[in-house]
Amino acid sequence: MTTQPEHAERRGSLGKILHNTGWMLGGKGFGAVVSTIYLAIVTRSLGLEGFGQFALVLGAGQGVATFVAFQSWQIVVRYGMPHLHAGRSDALARLLRFTTFVDIAAALIGAAVIVPVVLLLGWHFGWEGDFIFRAVAICMVLVLSTHWTPVGILRLRDRFATATFADATTPMVRFLGALVVWLTGPSVIGYLAVWAVAEAITAAAYWVSALRTSNVSWRLDRPWRWSDIWRENPGIRAYAVTTNLLYSLDAGAKQLTILIVGLIAAPAAAGQFRFSQQLAQAMGKLSQMLARAIFPELMRSRAGEETGAHFDRLLARTVRLTAAGGAIVFALLLLIGRPAIDLIAGPQFASAYPILLLLGTAAALDFAAVGFEPALAAMGRAGLALRLRFVTTALMFSLMALLAPRWGAIGAAASVLAASAASALLLWLALRRFGRS
């Protein structure tokens, strides 16, 4: 029989997840409305071909940024939580300096990688030299606008409200910038510049918010050494690499699919794919917010005084919550999918509906399984989650190699759906196998 303290503890942790998700939902809800408007502006003013070029350059910049990023917010939460609970301020400060160094190093690597990537795209599609030069500069800003460490600090300290306001700068700057470009003369480079400025301002907002957060010190009485990091945070090197690869194989692969569609088919097909992907992600946006709220609470239940039984109960309730959310996403897809395309982009994007159905279903599956990877990571089995992600990513690209040349963007979207279904199944089986070990 559940005791009163256990019931309160269970309700408190789930309540924190819902409370923190609510704060993020407020910001993302605002962003969803604004992003619908600026997406309509960009698609209608550029047309299918122009939006395809926009999607290819943006996909290159965001894809490279994703592949090199180390998701250091998870490192901050995973290793910072025990330091915070134990009052080890110096160890926490050293950890934050380490993750900042990792963020900066990854951004510099990304800046070096993006140059040949954009040059190759420009050569393949026959872009003009001036367009290529500006696209490289814009992508540089995208990859250098890193802010994962401050994201981790705000989540470590439960400053989800502050993070919401920082995050809201992205859609607001894009909206205002898109209006200016639309009114002064729509162009692919103009809209891309707006996206780059929005990323830079968002990064600045996060860093300012994190530096002003109380109870998290960056100051040290003496210089930090690498040996201190390894000693105070056992397994941090393997964990950093694992979280980087997990994120790269998930989000990075999704960006790469846009480039593959454009290279195999045409920029117009890449535009259809990205437009459908953005709508699908908008419907499943809550899954990202839940994942970001779930992981700190699962880690808190491991780092604090709570029992393993509490962790299991919290995980079970979270899985039920996300499964219901996935069903809602799928229902929204069927109800408003086609009207949304007509309303936002107009009849020239009507052929994107089958792509939206496939990618939207994939987003619903991702939503239902959003708590699986954070749970495995919290249980110390991030390596297993990584191996499963390798399998599903390999499946996606293998199917894409077979289907995309024949069916273009629809074949690529079917490959994404198959990978999402396989990922949900394999992660669920892993949790059943190791959840109580």
C-alpha positions as CSV (number, residue, x, y, z in Angstrom):
1,M,0.0,0.0,0.0
2,T,1.4,3.5,-0.9
3,T,2.3,5.5,2.1
4,Q,1.5,9.2,2.4
5,P,5.2,10.4,2.1
6,E,5.6,8.1,-1.0
7,H,2.5,9.5,-2.6
8,A,3.6,13.1,-1.9
9,E,7.1,12.3,-3.2
10,R,5.7,10.8,-6.4
11,R,3.2,13.6,-6.9
12,G,5.9,16.2,-6.2
13,S,8.4,14.9,-8.8
14,L,5.7,14.5,-11.5
15,G,4.4,17.9,-10.6
16,K,7.8,19.4,-11.1
17,I,8.0,17.8,-14.5
18,L,4.6,19.2,-15.5
19,H,5.3,22.6,-13.9
20,N,8.6,23.0,-15.7
21,T,7.1,21.7,-18.9
22,G,4.3,24.2,-18.4
23,W,6.8,27.1,-18.3
24,M,8.5,25.8,-21.5
25,L,5.1,25.3,-23.1
26,G,4.2,28.9,-22.4
27,G,7.3,30.0,-24.3
28,K,6.9,27.4,-27.0
29,G,3.2,28.1,-27.3
30,F,4.0,31.7,-28.0
31,G,6.8,30.6,-30.4
32,A,4.4,28.2,-32.2
33,V,2.0,31.0,-33.0
34,V,4.8,33.4,-34.1
35,S,6.6,30.7,-36.0
36,T,3.5,29.9,-38.0
37,I,3.3,33.5,-39.1
38,Y,7.0,33.8,-40.1
39,L,6.9,30.4,-41.8
40,A,4.0,31.6,-43.9
41,I,5.9,34.8,-44.8
42,V,9.0,32.9,-45.9
43,T,7.3,30.1,-47.9
44,R,4.8,32.4,-49.7
45,S,7.4,35.1,-50.5
46,L,10.2,32.7,-51.7
47,G,8.1,30.0,-53.4
48,L,8.9,26.3,-53.5
49,E,12.3,26.7,-55.3
50,G,13.5,29.6,-53.2
51,F,12.4,28.0,-49.9
52,G,14.3,24.9,-51.1
53,Q,17.5,26.9,-51.3
54,F,16.8,28.4,-47.9
55,A,16.2,24.9,-46.5
56,L,19.5,23.6,-47.9
57,V,21.7,26.3,-46.5
58,L,19.9,26.3,-43.1
59,G,20.1,22.5,-43.0
60,A,23.8,22.6,-43.6
61,G,24.5,25.2,-40.9
62,Q,22.2,23.6,-38.3
63,G,23.3,20.1,-39.2
64,V,27.0,20.8,-38.7
65,A,26.2,22.7,-35.4
66,T,24.2,19.7,-34.3
67,F,26.8,17.1,-35.2
68,V,29.6,18.9,-33.3
69,A,27.6,20.0,-30.3
70,F,28.3,18.0,-27.1
71,Q,24.9,18.6,-25.4
72,S,26.8,19.8,-22.4
73,W,23.5,20.7,-20.7
74,Q,23.1,17.0,-19.9
75,I,26.7,16.9,-18.6
76,V,26.0,19.8,-16.3
77,V,22.8,18.2,-15.0
78,R,24.2,14.7,-14.7
79,Y,27.4,15.6,-12.9
80,G,26.4,19.0,-11.4
81,M,23.4,17.6,-9.5
82,P,25.5,15.6,-7.0
83,H,27.9,18.5,-6.5
84,L,25.0,20.8,-5.9
85,H,23.4,18.4,-3.4
86,A,26.7,18.0,-1.5
87,G,27.6,21.7,-1.5
88,R,30.8,21.2,-3.6
89,S,30.9,24.6,-5.2
90,D,34.5,24.4,-6.4
91,A,33.8,21.1,-8.1
92,L,30.7,22.5,-9.7
93,A,32.7,25.6,-10.9
94,R,35.3,23.4,-12.4
95,L,32.7,21.3,-14.2
96,L,31.1,24.5,-15.7
97,R,34.4,25.7,-16.9
98,F,35.0,22.3,-18.5
99,T,31.7,22.3,-20.3
100,T,32.2,25.8,-21.5
101,F,35.6,24.8,-22.9
102,V,33.9,21.9,-24.7
103,D,31.2,24.1,-26.1
104,I,33.7,26.6,-27.5
105,A,36.0,23.9,-29.0
106,A,33.0,22.2,-30.7
107,A,31.8,25.5,-32.1
108,L,35.3,26.3,-33.6
109,I,35.4,22.8,-35.1
110,G,32.0,23.4,-36.6
111,A,33.1,26.7,-38.1
112,A,36.0,25.0,-39.8
113,V,33.8,22.1,-41.1
114,I,31.0,24.3,-42.5
115,V,33.1,26.1,-45.1
116,P,33.8,23.0,-47.3
117,V,30.2,21.8,-46.8
118,V,28.7,25.0,-48.2
119,L,31.3,25.2,-50.9
120,L,30.4,21.7,-52.1
121,L,26.6,22.5,-52.0
122,G,27.2,25.7,-54.0
123,W,29.2,23.8,-56.6
124,H,26.6,21.0,-56.9
125,F,23.6,23.4,-57.3
126,G,25.4,26.1,-59.3
127,W,25.0,28.9,-56.8
128,E,26.7,32.2,-57.5
129,G,29.9,33.2,-55.7
130,D,28.4,36.0,-53.8
131,F,25.5,33.8,-52.6
132,I,28.0,31.1,-51.4
133,F,30.2,33.7,-49.6
134,R,27.2,35.1,-47.7
135,A,25.8,31.6,-47.0
136,V,29.2,30.6,-45.4
137,A,29.2,33.7,-43.2
138,I,25.6,33.0,-42.1
139,C,26.4,29.3,-41.3
140,M,29.4,30.5,-39.3
141,V,27.2,32.5,-37.0
142,L,24.8,29.5,-36.6
143,V,27.6,27.1,-35.5
144,L,29.3,29.7,-33.2
145,S,26.1,30.6,-31.3
146,T,26.6,27.9,-28.7
147,H,24.7,28.0,-25.4
148,W,24.4,24.5,-24.0
149,T,26.3,25.2,-20.8
150,P,23.9,28.0,-19.7
151,V,21.0,25.8,-20.7
152,G,22.3,23.2,-18.2
153,I,22.8,25.8,-15.5
154,L,19.3,27.0,-15.7
155,R,17.9,23.5,-15.6
156,L,20.2,22.5,-12.8
157,R,18.8,25.3,-10.7
158,D,15.2,24.8,-11.8
159,R,15.2,28.2,-13.6
160,F,12.8,27.0,-16.3
161,A,10.9,30.3,-16.3
162,T,14.1,32.2,-17.0
163,A,15.0,29.8,-19.8
164,T,11.6,30.3,-21.3
165,F,12.1,34.0,-21.7
166,A,15.6,33.4,-23.1
167,D,14.2,30.9,-25.5
168,A,11.4,33.2,-26.6
169,T,13.9,35.5,-28.2
170,T,14.4,33.1,-31.2
171,P,10.9,33.2,-32.6
172,M,10.5,36.9,-31.8
173,V,13.6,38.0,-33.6
174,R,12.8,35.7,-36.6
175,F,9.3,37.1,-36.8
176,L,10.4,40.7,-36.7
177,G,13.3,40.1,-39.0
178,A,11.1,38.2,-41.5
179,L,8.7,41.1,-41.5
180,V,11.5,43.5,-42.3
181,V,12.9,41.4,-45.1
182,W,9.4,40.8,-46.6
183,L,8.6,44.5,-46.6
184,T,12.0,45.6,-48.0
185,G,12.5,42.9,-50.6
186,P,12.3,39.1,-49.9
187,S,15.4,37.1,-50.6
188,V,16.9,33.8,-49.5
189,I,20.0,35.4,-48.0
190,G,17.9,38.0,-46.2
191,Y,15.8,35.4,-44.4
192,L,18.9,33.3,-43.6
193,A,20.6,36.4,-42.1
194,V,17.6,36.8,-39.8
195,W,17.8,33.2,-38.7
196,A,21.5,33.7,-37.9
197,V,20.9,36.9,-35.9
198,A,18.1,35.2,-33.9
199,E,20.5,32.3,-32.9
200,A,23.2,34.8,-31.8
201,I,20.8,36.9,-29.7
202,T,19.3,33.7,-28.1
203,A,22.8,32.5,-27.2
204,A,23.6,35.9,-25.6
205,A,20.3,35.8,-23.7
206,Y,21.1,32.4,-22.3
207,W,24.6,33.3,-21.3
208,V,23.5,36.5,-19.5
209,S,20.7,34.6,-17.7
210,A,23.1,31.8,-16.6
211,L,25.8,34.2,-15.4
212,R,23.2,36.0,-13.3
213,T,21.8,32.8,-11.7
214,S,22.4,32.7,-8.0
215,N,23.9,29.7,-6.1
216,V,26.0,28.7,-9.1
217,S,29.6,29.9,-8.8
218,W,32.1,30.1,-11.6
219,R,34.9,31.4,-9.4
220,L,37.8,29.3,-8.3
221,D,40.6,30.1,-5.8
222,R,43.1,28.3,-8.1
223,P,43.4,27.3,-11.8
224,W,41.5,24.1,-12.6
225,R,43.3,21.0,-13.9
226,W,42.1,18.3,-16.2
227,S,42.9,15.7,-13.6
228,D,40.5,17.4,-11.2
229,I,37.7,17.0,-13.7
230,W,38.3,13.3,-14.3
231,R,38.7,12.6,-10.5
232,E,35.6,14.6,-9.4
233,N,33.3,13.4,-12.2
234,P,34.0,9.7,-12.9
235,G,33.1,8.6,-16.4
236,I,32.6,12.1,-17.7
237,R,34.7,11.6,-20.8
238,A,32.6,8.6,-22.0
239,Y,29.4,10.3,-21.0
240,A,30.3,13.5,-22.9
241,V,31.1,11.5,-26.1
242,T,27.9,9.4,-25.7
243,T,25.5,12.3,-25.3
244,N,27.2,14.1,-28.2
245,L,26.7,11.0,-30.5
246,L,23.2,10.4,-29.3
247,Y,22.1,14.0,-30.1
248,S,24.1,14.0,-33.4
249,L,22.5,10.7,-34.5
250,D,19.0,12.0,-33.7
251,A,18.8,15.7,-34.5
252,G,21.8,15.9,-36.8
253,A,20.5,13.0,-38.9
254,K,17.2,14.8,-39.3
255,Q,19.0,17.9,-40.7
256,L,21.1,15.7,-42.9
257,T,18.0,14.2,-44.5
258,I,17.1,17.6,-45.9
259,L,20.5,17.7,-47.7
260,I,20.1,14.2,-49.0
261,V,16.7,15.0,-50.4
262,G,18.0,18.1,-52.1
263,L,21.0,16.2,-53.5
264,I,19.0,13.2,-54.8
265,A,15.9,15.1,-56.0
266,A,16.1,18.9,-56.2
267,P,16.0,22.0,-54.0
268,A,12.2,22.2,-54.4
269,A,11.9,18.7,-52.9
270,A,14.1,19.7,-50.0
271,G,11.8,22.7,-49.5
272,Q,8.8,20.4,-49.3
273,F,10.6,18.1,-46.9
274,R,11.7,20.9,-44.6
275,F,8.3,22.6,-44.6
276,S,6.7,19.2,-43.6
277,Q,9.3,18.5,-41.0
278,Q,8.8,21.9,-39.4
279,L,5.0,21.4,-39.2
280,A,5.5,17.9,-37.8
281,Q,8.0,19.1,-35.2
282,A,5.7,22.0,-34.3
283,M,2.9,19.4,-33.5
284,G,5.4,17.3,-31.5
285,K,7.2,20.2,-29.9
286,L,6.0,19.2,-26.4
287,S,8.1,16.1,-26.6
288,Q,11.3,18.2,-26.6
289,M,10.1,20.2,-23.6
290,L,9.1,17.0,-21.7
291,A,12.5,15.5,-22.4
292,R,14.3,18.6,-21.0
293,A,12.0,18.6,-17.9
294,I,12.2,14.8,-17.4
295,F,15.9,14.4,-17.3
296,P,16.7,16.7,-14.4
297,E,13.9,15.1,-12.3
298,L,15.1,11.6,-13.0
299,M,18.7,12.7,-12.1
300,R,17.4,14.4,-9.0
301,S,15.7,11.1,-7.9
302,R,19.1,9.4,-8.4
303,A,21.2,12.0,-6.7
304,G,19.0,12.8,-3.7
305,E,17.6,10.6,-1.0
306,E,14.7,9.2,-3.0
307,T,14.4,5.4,-3.3
308,G,14.8,3.3,-6.4
309,A,11.1,2.5,-6.2
310,H,10.4,6.2,-6.5
311,F,12.4,6.4,-9.7
312,D,10.5,3.4,-11.1
313,R,7.1,5.0,-10.2
314,L,8.2,8.4,-11.7
315,L,9.3,6.7,-14.9
316,A,6.1,4.7,-15.2
317,R,3.9,7.7,-14.8
318,T,6.0,9.7,-17.3
319,V,5.7,6.9,-19.9
320,R,1.9,7.0,-19.6
321,L,1.9,10.7,-19.9
322,T,4.1,10.7,-23.1
323,A,2.1,7.9,-24.6
324,A,-1.1,9.9,-24.3
325,G,0.7,12.9,-25.7
326,G,1.8,10.9,-28.7
327,A,-1.8,9.9,-29.4
328,I,-2.8,13.6,-29.2
329,V,-0.1,14.6,-31.7
330,F,-1.3,11.9,-34.2
331,A,-4.9,13.1,-33.8
332,L,-3.9,16.7,-34.5
333,L,-2.0,15.5,-37.6
334,L,-5.1,13.9,-39.1
335,L,-7.4,16.8,-38.1
336,I,-5.5,19.9,-39.1
337,G,-2.6,18.6,-41.3
338,R,-4.0,19.5,-44.7
339,P,-5.7,22.7,-43.6
340,A,-2.5,23.9,-42.0
341,I,-0.5,23.4,-45.2
342,D,-3.1,25.4,-47.2
343,L,-3.3,28.2,-44.6
344,I,0.4,28.6,-44.1
345,A,2.1,28.0,-47.4
346,G,-0.7,28.0,-50.0
347,P,-1.6,25.6,-52.8
348,Q,2.0,25.4,-54.2
349,F,2.9,23.3,-51.1
350,A,-0.2,21.0,-51.3
351,S,1.9,18.1,-52.6
352,A,3.7,18.1,-49.2
353,Y,0.7,16.5,-47.4
354,P,1.8,12.9,-47.8
355,I,5.3,13.9,-46.5
356,L,3.6,15.6,-43.5
357,L,1.6,12.5,-42.7
358,L,4.7,10.3,-42.6
359,L,6.9,12.8,-40.7
360,G,4.0,13.7,-38.3
361,T,3.4,10.1,-37.4
362,A,7.2,9.8,-36.8
363,A,6.9,12.8,-34.5
364,A,4.0,11.2,-32.6
365,L,6.1,8.0,-32.0
366,D,9.1,10.2,-30.9
367,F,6.7,11.9,-28.5
368,A,5.5,8.7,-27.0
369,A,9.0,7.4,-26.5
370,V,10.6,10.7,-25.4
371,G,11.3,9.6,-21.8
372,F,13.1,6.4,-22.8
373,E,16.5,7.8,-23.6
374,P,16.7,10.1,-20.6
375,A,15.6,7.2,-18.3
376,L,18.4,5.0,-19.7
377,A,20.9,7.8,-19.3
378,A,19.8,8.4,-15.7
379,M,20.2,4.7,-15.0
380,G,23.8,4.8,-16.2
381,R,23.0,3.1,-19.5
382,A,23.6,5.9,-21.9
383,G,26.0,3.6,-23.9
384,L,23.1,1.2,-24.5
385,A,20.9,4.1,-25.7
386,L,23.7,5.1,-28.1
387,R,24.1,1.6,-29.6
388,L,20.3,1.5,-30.2
389,R,20.5,4.9,-31.8
390,F,23.3,3.7,-34.1
391,V,21.1,0.8,-35.2
392,T,18.0,3.0,-35.9
393,T,20.0,5.7,-37.7
394,A,21.7,3.1,-39.9
395,L,18.3,1.7,-40.7
396,M,17.0,5.1,-41.6
397,F,19.9,5.9,-44.0
398,S,19.8,2.4,-45.5
399,L,16.1,2.7,-46.3
400,M,16.7,6.2,-47.6
401,A,19.3,5.0,-50.0
402,L,16.7,2.5,-51.4
403,L,13.6,4.7,-51.3
404,A,14.6,8.3,-51.9
405,P,16.0,7.8,-55.4
406,R,12.7,6.3,-56.5
407,W,10.1,8.3,-54.5
408,G,12.1,11.5,-53.5
409,A,10.9,13.3,-50.4
410,I,8.1,10.8,-49.7
411,G,10.7,7.9,-49.7
412,A,12.9,9.9,-47.3
413,A,9.9,10.6,-45.0
414,A,9.0,6.9,-45.0
415,S,12.6,6.1,-43.9
416,V,12.3,8.5,-41.0
417,L,9.0,6.9,-39.9
418,A,10.5,3.4,-40.0
419,A,13.5,4.6,-37.9
420,S,11.2,6.3,-35.3
421,A,9.1,3.1,-35.0
422,A,12.2,0.9,-34.6
423,S,13.7,3.4,-32.0
424,A,10.5,3.4,-29.9
425,L,10.3,-0.4,-29.9
426,L,14.0,-1.0,-29.1
427,L,14.2,1.6,-26.3
428,W,11.0,0.2,-24.8
429,L,12.4,-3.3,-24.8
430,A,15.6,-2.0,-23.2
431,L,13.7,-0.3,-20.4
432,R,11.7,-3.5,-19.7
433,R,15.0,-5.4,-19.6
434,F,17.1,-3.1,-17.5
435,G,14.6,-0.9,-15.8
436,R,14.7,-2.7,-12.5
437,S,18.3,-4.0,-12.6
